[in-house]
Structures are given as C-alpha cells and as structure tokens.
Amino acid sequence: MITVEEARGIVLSDIRALEPERVTALESIGRVLAADVVSDIDVAPFDNSAMDGYAVRAADVEGALEGTPVRLRVVEHVPAGVFPSMAVGPGEATRIMTGAPVPQGADAVVMVERTAEEDGGAVAAIMAPVRKGENIRLRAEDVRAGEVVLAAGEVVGPAAVGLLAAVGVAQPLVYRRPRVAIVATGDELVPIEEYPGPGKIRNSNSYSLAAQVLDAGGEPHVLDVARDNFEDSVAILSRAPEFDVMVSTGGVSMGDYDVVKDVLERIGTMDFWKVAMRPGAPQTHGTIGGTPFFGLPGNPTSTMVGFELFVRPVLLKMQGHTMLDRPGHAVVLAHDIKKKPDRRYFLRARAARQPDGTYVAALSGAQSSAMLTSMHRANCLLVLPEGESFFSAGTTVECIRIDRKEGSE
C-alpha cells in the first residue's frame, strides 16, 4: 500500500498538456490559452463619449451654473457608429451619444442631465462646468495595437471572452479537452431507466463519474458495462487507446469476480493497486496502450473521492492548467471523530464560516462508502492524517473544498 502523495506523484509524472486546437471565442470559456492573444487595434479605437450629452470646449463652460447657464450653438448631432463631420469651435457644441467619436476641437462632454435644449435643439444651455477630458474615453486607454492582452497559460473567463471579441480573435488557440472513457463493471448493474430486479442495482457510478469529468473540463464517453468475466473486461478495457484517459469503477478489490487488476496486468502495465486512504483503498493505476488507466472502487463515494484525488488533477494538467487542486483551508471540528490510524481519511462534511472568519465543520451524514447522500450534502472533505485515531471537538484540521473550482477563494 502506498501513500496518497506517492500515488499522486505517479499519476501526474508523465502527463503533458494535450495538443492545442482552435475553438470559437464562446467555446473557449474555461479553457487554457495555448498562445498569446495580441490586439490588432487600439481599444478604444478612437476618443469617444462616455455619456449622452454635449461635446464642448471645457474653457467655454467654466462659469456654467444652473441659474446662469452658458448657451452654445449646436453644430451637429452624432449618434454612436457615425463619425463627426464638423469640428467644435469657440461657443459651439455637438450633441453626442454614448460611444460616439468625440469631434475635433471638443475636449470634454457634459452629461445631458446638466443641460437643456433651447430653440428647437439649435442651442444647448449648459448648467454645469466640466474638466478637460471629463466623460471622454481616450483612444487606446484600455489596449494598444500589438499589445499582448491575454497570455498563454491563462484561463479564459467571461471578461477574457469580451477581450477576444474586442481585439478580433474569433478562434483562439486553446489546449484540447481530454476524451475520457468511463467503464462500470459488474453483473449486478442495470440501466437507470430500468427497475432493478432481485440482486440488481442501477448504474449510478457511470453518471457521477461522467458529471465529474464534465466538471473538470473533460469529455465523458460512457462505454458498455463490463460484466464480471475476464473476456468481457478485456474486450472493453482494450478500447483505452481510443481515448486520452480511461476510468473504470468496480472490480478492483480481492473478490472472486474482481478481474480488473488481472486484466490490467494482461493487456497493460500497473503502477499501483492500493493506497493508504479511506474511503477507497483499492485504487488501481496503470496504462493500456499508452493511455492512463484508473481503476476506481465500486462503492459510489469511494469512486468519487478517488476521482477527486487522482483523476481530476490529471485531466486538468492535460488541459494546460497549472493549479491542479481544489482550494482548501483550516476548519475547526464541531464534534469528536474516531478513525483507524493506519491510513488517511477523507470524510464528507459541511464547513460553515463563522462571524470571526473561522470555519466550523461537521460531518454531512453517515460515512459509509456506499452512501451518496452525505456526498451530495457535503461542501468539503475533511483530511484526517495517518498516525492518529482520535480528533476531539475543537481540533483544527484541513479540508478540501469540493464546492469550489481550482484557484478560487
């Protein structure tokens, strides 16, 4: 049996980012850029108005007040998308809309709320002064042509998608999503739409794993159930080279019908098959035809915890991420917890922030590895280290936040 750290070191050691691909700007959300994004224009591309109002010369309206407005002759109306045809001279103004180019000669914009139209719009009564440059968005104040606006390795978020559009990058280069084969094993499994008969259960693990793959940015491919015999398991697991990663669930313990370990030894290579952890000590890892293979336990919570610790960081690394772990923080136990000292425990719990900024955590339900309800209710996994068997209420331990993405607060 190896430690969690040793197992993680093995599974991540040979993983590299997958080849890049071009996707649409919207499809790039959450993806990692494989190349710098360089702007082809200045942003803003011209001086433009930040307000609906009047483009003026600031010196002309220095003494403007509500009771004694300054009256200016309106020379032009300029909506957004139209370039001004007339300059603004002394004693003149241009009616201007938000986003419209500022006409030559004007050096400020008075918001419309501080003005009044007179003489059918031919005259603007300005009722407040403005500073030079006020309410004007200057050319290139955000981005200059030729500037790197998004660097390779950055994760694309909503604002980054807007930047891609602003600088004309319709198809950014990002790292490809890993294609992940999911194989549930067991004669007892039936499809979710089928009512399970005697001795049968619905195949929930394929769905929770597929959801975890999606959550990690991968593309899940649920294959047929591998029945509890060597030949059927060989036939299905031999498809591993069609994918970037293969994950199976069940068939990795020591029972008479647990054949995954034997199959892996026959058609692939095996790095380890047991980790000093709970839930889910039977954790098998190796390769089949060069494709990383993970044989996770069959109990639902063991499957999900094994995925979190070992598969998720591999999928993230394949996509170019450098932050591979969920965020974590210290919590204070709300009650006593007992455990066996020979392995590390990952217990489902709920952490709640207190007024003083600390977190208090309590188990989210029964910790049987067959029970999904406590996993559903949990927002974290309590990490209780090897070598200790009792943790009293008030003890500070670490937790992994399973409700938050990597790199979040």
Secondary structure, DSSP 4 states (H G I P E B T S, - for coil): -B-HHHHHHHHHHT--PPPEEE--TGGGTTPBBSS-EE-SS-BSSS-EESSSEEEE-GGGGTT--SSSPEEEEEEEEE-TT----S---TTEEEEE-TTPBPPTT--EEEEGGGEEEEGGGTEEEE-S---TTTTEEPTTSSB-TT-EEE-TTPBP-HHHHHHHHHTT-SS-EEEPPPEEEEEEB-TTEE-TTSPP-TT-EE--HHHHHHHHHHHTT-EEEE-PPBPSSHHHHHHHHTTGGGSSEEEEES--SSSTT--HHHHHHHHSEEEES-BSEES----EEEEETTEEEEEE-SSHHHHHHHIIIIIHHHHHHHTT-S--S--EEEEEESS-EE--TTSEEEEEEEEEE-TTS-EEEEE-S---TT--HHHHH-SEEEEE-TT--EE-TT-EEEEEETTS-TT--
